[in-house]
Amino acid sequence: MRFASPLLPMLAAASLLAPGLFLAAPLHAEGEAPAPAAVPLAPAITVSTVGTRLLSDRVFASGLVAAVEEVQVAPLIEGQPIEALLADVGDRVAEGQVLARLSNSTLDLQKSQLAASLAAARATIAQAEAQMIEVQSSADEAIRANDRAKALKAQGNIAQAAADTAQAAAVSAGARVAVATQSLEAARAQLALVEAQIANVELQLSRTEVKAPFAGEITARNARLGAIATAAGQPMFTLIRDGALELRADVAEGDLLRLAPGQTATLRAVAALPGLTGTLRLVEPGVDATTRLGRARITPDSKDALRPGMFIEAEILVAEHEAVAIPVTAVGASNGTSVVMRVKDGVVEQVTVQTGIRDGGWVEILSGLAAGDTVVTKAAAFVRSGDRITPVPATPVN
């Protein structure tokens, strides 16, 4: 027979009390100072350093390539059929080069007829001049006879009737001289008329050759062999004077006043032609009332790769210089002004700035900041003036 030991109940009670004794134990040794309270950390905010960089102010425009001056060639005489066409679309022609030839058979016939009229007019003049000599001689003799008769009458040697007859003969001879003179002048006038008619026919004959008034490139030909040439219809040929092309670019109304002749432009075509540049030649003074767009005319430095009607985009360089600049994202707006959040010794402060050129992701600062200042890269970050932050330098961007 076995008996329980009296120590077992005492050990069980001690085991139950032990946890309570442990929990009541102090967390630090007697005399040790308590741990300091945790200090809150400032938020990490990306910042950028204000610096200088080359900024370019550009105006973007686009439009179509067109001829600087388009010349329409029409026949200078009417009613003659086209005998030959000596030029076609795409040909480059020199000034005065024959483009087409009209029939001259009718004009040659007129010239032959006028040549006969010219000979007749010259013969008439010769007859009138001979007649003039004859009547002038007769008139001179009649005048001398009249003078003698007057002298004899004064001496009483001839009758009055004889003196009157001599006087009448002199007057009649003078009248015949006047008629002969008028006939001679009429013959000479007829000769001048025929000569003018011949000159006109010769001019028309020279115009049967349709010539290029200027050097250039032919862009259209409406003439057809056998057709009757006339200036009332479509021009026979259309050419670009001296082959000169230009870009007629549409420009936003707000950018129009920033443009001036002489500014350079970079051109981009759909065909991805490399190295296209140009110079602004003219800014048209008007603005389209419907589209509110102005127009700039840009002369390309090389026209070999361009064709009329091509669509071209242009970047017109208005200004380019070194300037104090910050990322565009660092600029915000407050009460209608531009502001940035500048950081000094980890504390944010709001600064009003004046901006200038915007070039890609950068903007020029005209006043309010200096090179070397630090600004919050994104003005929309959740910081206010007076906040303390932990600046984190932004990754440099070209």
Order of alpha helices (4+ residues) and beta strands (2+ residues): alpha-beta-beta-beta-beta-beta-beta-alpha-alpha-beta-beta-beta-beta-beta-beta-beta-beta-beta-beta-beta-beta-beta-beta
